[in-house]
Amino acid sequence: MKVLWTERGWGDYLFWQADPKMLARLNEIIKEIRRHPFEGTGKPEPLRRELSGWWSRRLSHEHRIIYRVTGKGQDQIVEISACRFHYER
């Protein structure tokens, strides 16, 4: 599964480069999302209303990763919209 970043998502990822512990957690969760997008670590939950179709996982008490999966089979893509703070796309 390929990973696609929104501009904000990539900016958030670059922010975490200064925090090795959080960066390691984020990278582990991204690996897990690529294998099992809707179950596993971080309490995956589908978002509602204007964020319908997107999912959230906990990185910490304060921070979440927001993503969605599109495509099928080998053509699946995980799009990461944010990985800092709460539910904003």
C-alpha positions in Angstrom: 0.0 0.0 0.0 1.4 3.4 -1.0 1.4 6.4 1.3 0.3 9.8 0.1 0.6 12.9 2.2 -1.4 16.1 2.1 0.5 19.3 2.4 -0.5 19.6 6.1 0.1 16.0 6.8 3.6 16.2 5.5 4.2 19.4 7.4 3.1 17.6 10.6 5.4 14.7 9.8 8.3 17.0 9.4 7.5 18.7 12.7 7.9 15.3 14.5 11.5 14.9 13.2 12.6 16.9 16.3 10.9 14.3 18.6 12.5 10.9 18.1 10.1 9.1 20.5 6.9 10.5 18.8 8.5 10.0 15.3 9.1 6.3 16.1 5.5 5.9 17.3 4.2 7.6 14.2 6.3 5.4 11.9 5.1 2.3 13.6 1.5 3.3 13.3 2.0 4.1 9.6 3.5 0.6 9.1 0.5 -0.9 10.9 -2.0 1.1 8.9 -0.4 -0.1 5.7 -0.9 -3.7 6.8 -4.2 -3.4 8.7 -5.8 0.0 8.1 -8.9 -0.4 10.2 -7.7 -2.4 13.3 -4.8 -2.5 15.7 -2.8 0.0 17.7 -4.1 3.5 18.5 -7.8 2.7 18.7 -8.7 3.1 15.0 -12.1 4.8 14.7 -14.0 6.0 11.7 -14.8 9.7 11.7 -18.2 11.2 11.1 -19.9 14.2 9.5 -17.6 16.3 7.3 -14.8 13.8 8.0 -16.8 10.8 6.9 -14.5 8.3 5.1 -11.5 9.3 7.2 -10.1 7.4 10.1 -8.3 8.4 13.3 -5.7 6.6 15.5 -4.2 7.9 18.7 -0.5 8.9 18.7 -0.8 10.3 22.2 -3.4 11.8 24.5 -3.2 15.1 22.5 -2.3 14.0 19.0 -4.0 11.8 16.3 -3.2 10.6 12.9 -6.0 11.2 10.4 -6.0 9.1 7.3 -8.2 7.4 4.6 -7.7 4.4 2.4 -8.7 4.5 -1.3 -8.4 2.0 -4.1 -8.5 -1.8 -4.0 -6.0 -4.6 -3.8 -2.5 -3.7 -4.9 -3.7 -0.2 -5.9 -4.7 0.8 -2.4 -3.4 4.2 -1.2 -3.4 5.5 2.4 -3.7 9.3 2.4 -2.5 11.0 5.6 -4.1 14.3 6.2 -2.7 15.2 9.6 -0.6 13.7 12.4 -0.7 16.5 15.0 -3.6 17.6 17.2 -7.2 16.4 16.8 -9.6 15.9 14.0 -8.8 18.5 11.4 -8.3 17.7 7.8 
